[in-house]
Amino acid sequence: MGSKGKGGAVAAGAACVGMPADFRIADVMDMHRQLRDALNLSPVVLDGTTVDRVDTTALQLLVAYQRDAQKRGHQVSWVGVSVPLYDAASQLGLAQTLALPAKPSA
């Protein structure tokens, strides 16, 4: 947490949460802790540019996080997403819910 992603600019003072390359159920608890800590900050920038593998559990965590952040009035944006992350979210109909940026070119 706290580093600038390679996909775009992160606003000064924003909390940046980077996702692991293998973002599946085994890493969900660690990501949950990072996201929970960032929930008290605003704005929050999510960096999904390095994700190679993602599962439904990880996407469910992101949906729950987005909803919690919205309830608290916090702004959440993306510095970027990988093709696998975008494709998985799209297949489950979650790309819009997660407010993902446009699909990156392969």
N, CA, C and O of each residue as an XYZ file, in Angstrom:
424
protein
N       0.835     -1.166      0.000
C       0.000      0.000      0.000
C       0.880      1.228      0.000
O       1.958      1.231      0.593
N       0.413      2.289     -0.675
C       1.121      3.535     -0.633
C       2.040      3.789     -1.800
O       2.621      4.871     -1.886
N       2.198      2.840     -2.704
C       3.077      3.082     -3.832
C       2.278      3.461     -5.052
O       1.090      3.154     -5.158
N       2.940      4.131     -5.972
C       2.305      4.535     -7.208
C       2.288      3.369     -8.169
O       3.306      2.703     -8.358
N       1.153      3.116     -8.774
C       1.047      2.063     -9.772
C       1.639      2.513    -11.081
O       1.878      3.703    -11.284
N       1.881      1.566    -11.979
C       2.499      1.928    -13.247
C       1.512      2.355    -14.310
O       1.923      2.732    -15.407
N       0.185      2.309    -14.013
C      -0.795      2.585    -15.038
C      -1.194      4.037    -15.162
O      -1.781      4.405    -16.179
N      -0.909      4.885    -14.186
C      -1.329      6.271    -14.274
C      -0.932      7.020    -13.026
O      -0.260      6.478    -12.148
N      -1.351      8.274    -12.952
C      -0.974      9.129    -11.839
C      -1.872      8.877    -10.637
O      -3.060      8.585    -10.777
N      -1.286      8.996     -9.467
C      -2.024      8.880     -8.218
C      -1.982     10.243     -7.552
O      -0.910     10.827     -7.392
N      -3.142     10.753     -7.164
C      -3.229     12.070     -6.550
C      -2.434     12.108     -5.251
O      -2.366     11.118     -4.523
N      -1.841     13.250     -4.973
C      -1.100     13.419     -3.727
C      -2.040     13.214     -2.550
O      -3.159     13.728     -2.550
N      -1.593     12.469     -1.553
C      -2.392     12.211     -0.379
C      -3.349     11.044     -0.516
O      -4.032     10.693      0.446
N      -3.415     10.439     -1.683
C      -4.306      9.296     -1.889
C      -3.642      8.021     -1.389
O      -2.423      7.873     -1.463
N      -4.449      7.116     -0.886
C      -3.958      5.797     -0.492
C      -4.032      4.903     -1.719
O      -5.095      4.766     -2.326
N      -2.917      4.296     -2.086
C      -2.890      3.409     -3.246
C      -2.754      1.970     -2.754
O      -1.818      1.636     -2.027
N      -3.697      1.125     -3.158
C      -3.689     -0.277     -2.772
C      -3.440     -1.099     -4.031
O      -4.265     -1.130     -4.944
N      -2.291     -1.761     -4.061
C      -1.944     -2.613     -5.192
C      -2.368     -4.049     -4.936
O      -2.266     -4.550     -3.817
N      -2.835     -4.690     -5.964
C      -3.273     -6.080     -5.864
C      -2.157     -7.014     -6.307
O      -1.338     -6.653     -7.152
N      -2.123     -8.212     -5.738
C      -1.068     -9.170     -6.113
C      -1.306     -9.760     -7.494
O      -2.425     -9.730     -8.006
N      -0.252    -10.295     -8.093
C      -0.369    -10.929     -9.409
C      -1.319    -12.118     -9.342
O      -2.105    -12.335    -10.264
N      -1.254    -12.878     -8.275
C      -2.133    -14.029     -8.085
C      -3.171    -13.633     -7.034
O      -2.995    -13.896     -5.844
N      -4.238    -13.005     -7.483
C      -5.262    -12.450     -6.602
C      -6.443    -13.416     -6.537
O      -7.481    -13.224     -7.169
N      -6.232    -14.453     -5.749
C      -7.272    -15.467     -5.572
C      -7.503    -15.679     -4.088
O      -6.930    -14.976     -3.256
N      -8.322    -16.624     -3.764
C      -8.806    -16.822     -2.398
C      -7.686    -16.832     -1.345
O      -7.895    -16.372     -0.223
N      -6.523    -17.344     -1.691
C      -5.420    -17.418     -0.728
C      -4.943    -16.032     -0.282
O      -4.418    -15.891      0.823
N      -5.117    -15.011     -1.123
C      -4.658    -13.664     -0.800
C      -5.772    -12.719     -0.355
O      -5.522    -11.544     -0.088
N      -6.982    -13.226     -0.275
C      -8.107    -12.356      0.030
C      -8.009    -11.769      1.443
O      -8.336    -10.599      1.637
N      -7.573    -12.541      2.419
C      -7.493    -12.012      3.781
C      -6.479    -10.877      3.886
O      -6.735     -9.875      4.553
N      -5.333    -11.029      3.233
C      -4.331     -9.958      3.242
C      -4.871     -8.706      2.555
O      -4.700     -7.595      3.055
N      -5.521     -8.889      1.410
C      -6.100     -7.739      0.698
C      -7.217     -7.113      1.525
O      -7.370     -5.892      1.536
N      -7.994     -7.935      2.214
C      -9.060     -7.399      3.053
C      -8.482     -6.469      4.114
O      -9.032     -5.397      4.364
N      -7.386     -6.870      4.735
C      -6.731     -6.012      5.743
C      -6.256     -4.708      5.115
O      -6.462     -3.635      5.683
N      -5.629     -4.791      3.962
C      -5.146     -3.571      3.302
C      -6.300     -2.647      2.926
O      -6.228     -1.434      3.125
N      -7.354     -3.228      2.386
C      -8.507     -2.421      1.988
C      -9.207     -1.824      3.204
O      -9.641     -0.672      3.172
N      -9.316     -2.608      4.277
C      -9.938     -2.113      5.503
C      -9.155     -0.914      6.039
O      -9.749      0.085      6.445
N      -7.826     -1.011      6.041
C      -7.001      0.100      6.505
C      -7.185      1.333      5.617
O      -7.221      2.460      6.111
N      -7.300      1.118      4.331
C      -7.462      2.228      3.390
C      -8.861      2.831      3.448
O      -9.062      3.967      3.018
N      -9.822      2.088      3.972
C     -11.205      2.566      4.021
C     -11.337      3.821      4.867
O     -12.273      4.599      4.688
N     -10.403      4.020      5.787
C     -10.440      5.215      6.623
C      -9.797      6.421      5.948
O      -9.797      7.521      6.501
N      -9.253      6.216      4.762
C      -8.604      7.289      4.023
C      -9.438      7.629      2.791
O     -10.220      6.805      2.317
N      -9.271      8.810      2.293
C      -9.942      9.184      1.056
C      -9.107     10.238      0.383
O      -8.635     11.140      1.075
N      -8.894     10.196     -0.875
C      -9.373      9.178     -1.811
C      -8.505      7.914     -1.767
O      -7.377      7.932     -1.275
N      -9.057      6.829     -2.290
C      -8.350      5.565     -2.394
C      -8.220      5.222     -3.870
O      -9.180      5.330     -4.634
N      -7.021      4.808     -4.257
C      -6.762      4.408     -5.634
C      -6.376      2.935     -5.630
O      -5.449      2.526     -4.930
N      -7.093      2.151     -6.412
C      -6.815      0.718     -6.526
C      -5.959      0.480     -7.755
O      -6.205      1.056     -8.815
N      -4.956     -0.368     -7.611
C      -4.056     -0.688     -8.717
C      -4.142     -2.178     -9.021
O      -3.616     -3.010     -8.282
N      -4.808     -2.494    -10.111
C      -4.953     -3.878    -10.529
C      -4.143     -4.199    -11.764
O      -4.448     -5.151    -12.483
N      -3.108     -3.408    -12.016
C      -2.336     -3.565    -13.258
C      -1.483     -4.814    -13.290
O      -1.124     -5.278    -14.372
N      -1.145     -5.374    -12.136
C      -0.255     -6.541    -12.115
C      -0.990     -7.861    -11.952
O      -0.351     -8.912    -11.892
N      -2.307     -7.836    -11.880
C      -3.087     -9.060    -11.647
C      -3.030     -9.967    -12.877
O      -3.424     -9.575    -13.975
N      -2.530    -11.192    -12.666
C      -2.493    -12.206    -13.728
C      -3.611    -13.222    -13.560
O      -4.150    -13.738    -14.538
N      -3.954    -13.504    -12.299
C      -4.996    -14.485    -11.995
C      -5.916    -13.883    -10.940
O      -5.461    -13.252     -9.986
N      -7.202    -14.085    -11.126
C      -8.184    -13.554    -10.191
C      -9.359    -14.526    -10.141
O      -9.696    -15.160    -11.141
N      -9.975    -14.633     -8.974
C     -11.132    -15.511     -8.864
C     -12.335    -14.727     -8.336
O     -12.242    -13.544     -8.009
N     -13.454    -15.422     -8.268
C     -14.703    -14.790     -7.852
C     -14.617    -14.235     -6.435
O     -15.181    -13.180     -6.148
N     -13.918    -14.934     -5.552
C     -13.781    -14.468     -4.173
C     -13.107    -13.099     -4.126
O     -13.541    -12.216     -3.385
N     -12.062    -12.923     -4.905
C     -11.355    -11.638     -4.942
C     -12.267    -10.538     -5.492
O     -12.272     -9.416     -4.985
N     -13.029    -10.865     -6.523
C     -13.940     -9.869     -7.091
C     -15.053     -9.517     -6.104
O     -15.477     -8.363     -6.035
N     -15.524    -10.495     -5.348
C     -16.535    -10.225     -4.323
C     -15.987     -9.273     -3.264
O     -16.698     -8.384     -2.795
N     -14.734     -9.458     -2.893
C     -14.094     -8.558     -1.935
C     -14.078     -7.130     -2.479
O     -14.383     -6.185     -1.750
N     -13.727     -6.971     -3.739
C     -13.677     -5.633     -4.335
C     -15.057     -4.988     -4.406
O     -15.193     -3.786     -4.174
N     -16.077     -5.774     -4.725
C     -17.444     -5.243     -4.762
C     -17.868     -4.782     -3.364
O     -18.413     -3.689     -3.209
N     -17.618     -5.608     -2.359
C     -17.971     -5.245     -0.982
C     -17.220     -3.984     -0.551
O     -17.784     -3.112      0.109
N     -15.944     -3.899     -0.930
C     -15.150     -2.719     -0.581
C     -15.717     -1.462     -1.231
O     -15.855     -0.428     -0.578
N     -16.046     -1.553     -2.518
C     -16.610     -0.393     -3.226
C     -17.883      0.077     -2.530
O     -18.088      1.277     -2.346
N     -18.735     -0.870     -2.144
C     -20.005     -0.504     -1.481
C     -19.756      0.138     -0.121
O     -20.395      1.132      0.224
N     -18.829     -0.427      0.654
C     -18.510      0.164      1.958
C     -17.948      1.569      1.797
O     -18.313      2.481      2.539
N     -17.073      1.736      0.842
C     -16.479      3.059      0.610
C     -17.553      4.069      0.210
O     -17.550      5.201      0.692
N     -18.470      3.664     -0.670
C     -19.543      4.568     -1.092
C     -20.418      4.967      0.091
O     -20.793      6.132      0.222
N     -20.746      4.001      0.956
C     -21.570      4.300      2.131
C     -20.911      5.337      3.023
O     -21.591      6.146      3.654
N     -19.584      5.310      3.074
C     -18.839      6.267      3.905
C     -18.540      7.567      3.175
O     -17.940      8.480      3.742
N     -18.957      7.648      1.918
C     -18.725      8.860      1.139
C     -17.303      9.004      0.642
O     -16.865     10.112      0.333
N     -16.571      7.896      0.559
C     -15.191      7.934      0.099
C     -15.109      7.728     -1.406
O     -15.882      6.974     -1.997
N     -14.172      8.407     -1.993
C     -13.929      8.277     -3.431
C     -12.943      7.135     -3.666
O     -11.878      7.086     -3.049
N     -13.305      6.221     -4.560
C     -12.435      5.118     -4.945
C     -12.272      5.167     -6.455
O     -13.253      5.264     -7.192
N     -11.033      5.101     -6.909
C     -10.774      5.088     -8.348
C      -9.698      4.048     -8.642
O      -9.134      3.439     -7.733
N      -9.436      3.865     -9.896
C      -8.457      2.880    -10.355
C      -7.318      3.581    -11.074
O      -7.543      4.492    -11.871
N      -6.096      3.155    -10.791
C      -4.947      3.629    -11.548
C      -4.837      2.809    -12.833
O      -4.282      3.271    -13.829
N      -5.369      1.592    -12.798
C      -5.386      0.727    -13.972
C      -5.743     -0.693    -13.593
O      -5.705     -1.069    -12.421
N      -6.088     -1.469    -14.588
C      -6.405     -2.885    -14.392
C      -5.726     -3.698    -15.484
O      -5.453     -3.199    -16.576
N      -5.462     -4.948    -15.171
C      -4.883     -5.861    -16.154
C      -6.007     -6.451    -17.008
O      -7.181     -6.379    -16.646
N      -5.630     -7.029    -18.132
C      -6.604     -7.696    -18.994
C      -7.296     -8.836    -18.248
O      -8.520     -8.937    -18.323
N      -6.561     -9.714    -17.520
C      -7.245    -10.790    -16.805
C      -8.258    -10.282    -15.767
O      -9.337    -10.856    -15.625
N      -7.918     -9.221    -15.050
C      -8.846     -8.658    -14.071
C     -10.070     -8.096    -14.763
O     -11.197     -8.342    -14.332
N      -9.863     -7.353    -15.818
C     -10.985     -6.765    -16.550
C     -11.889     -7.850    -17.134
O     -13.113     -7.773    -17.026
N     -11.276     -8.861    -17.754
C     -12.059     -9.932    -18.378
C     -12.874    -10.710    -17.352
O     -14.041    -11.016    -17.597
N     -12.275    -11.033    -16.206
C     -12.993    -11.779    -15.167
C     -14.170    -10.959    -14.640
O     -15.272    -11.483    -14.482
N     -13.937     -9.684    -14.372
C     -15.017     -8.820    -13.882
C     -16.114     -8.680    -14.932
O     -17.297     -8.687    -14.591
N     -15.746     -8.557    -16.178
C     -16.730     -8.429    -17.263
C     -17.562     -9.691    -17.409
O     -18.778     -9.619    -17.591
N     -16.914    -10.845    -17.330
C     -17.634    -12.111    -17.468
C     -18.678    -12.287    -16.373
O     -19.707    -12.926    -16.590
N     -18.418    -11.728    -15.211
C     -19.367    -11.828    -14.099
C     -20.308    -10.620    -14.025
O     -21.119    -10.516    -13.104
N     -20.197     -9.719    -14.990
C     -21.051     -8.538    -15.008
C     -20.702     -7.520    -13.942
O     -21.572     -6.778    -13.486
N     -19.432     -7.473    -13.535
C     -19.018     -6.593    -12.441
C     -18.158     -5.404    -12.871
O     -17.797     -4.577    -12.034
N     -17.828     -5.304    -14.139
C     -16.948     -4.217    -14.585
C     -17.554     -2.850    -14.272
O     -16.847     -1.949    -13.821
N     -18.829     -2.694    -14.501
C     -19.486     -1.415    -14.224
C     -19.654     -1.199    -12.721
O     -19.439     -0.093    -12.224
N     -20.035     -2.247    -12.003
C     -20.187     -2.166    -10.553
C     -18.890     -1.716     -9.895
O     -18.903     -0.910     -8.965
N     -17.770     -2.242    -10.384
C     -16.459     -1.890     -9.843
C     -15.900     -0.594    -10.420
O     -14.832     -0.138    -10.012
N     -16.620     -0.007    -11.365
C     -16.188      1.235    -12.021
C     -14.790      1.090    -12.608
O     -13.944      1.974    -12.469
N     -14.566     -0.052    -13.273
C     -13.260     -0.293    -13.878
C     -13.008      0.661    -15.033
O     -13.941      1.044    -15.739
N     -11.763      1.044    -15.228
C     -11.437      1.855    -16.408
C     -11.562      0.993    -17.663
O     -11.799     -0.212    -17.567
N     -11.408      1.589    -18.811
C     -11.524      0.871    -20.078
C     -10.553     -0.314    -20.120
O      -9.484     -0.290    -19.510
N     -10.956     -1.335    -20.849
C     -10.120     -2.533    -20.972
C      -8.773     -2.159    -21.587
O      -8.714     -1.504    -22.627
N      -7.693     -2.584    -20.930
C      -6.374     -2.280    -21.487
C      -6.121     -3.104    -22.747
O      -6.673     -4.192    -22.911
N      -5.298     -2.586    -23.616
C      -4.957     -3.349    -24.814
C      -3.980     -4.456    -24.434
O      -3.115     -4.280    -23.576
N      -4.139     -5.585    -25.085
C      -3.300     -6.749    -24.757
C      -1.900     -6.590    -25.266
O      -1.069     -7.478    -25.074
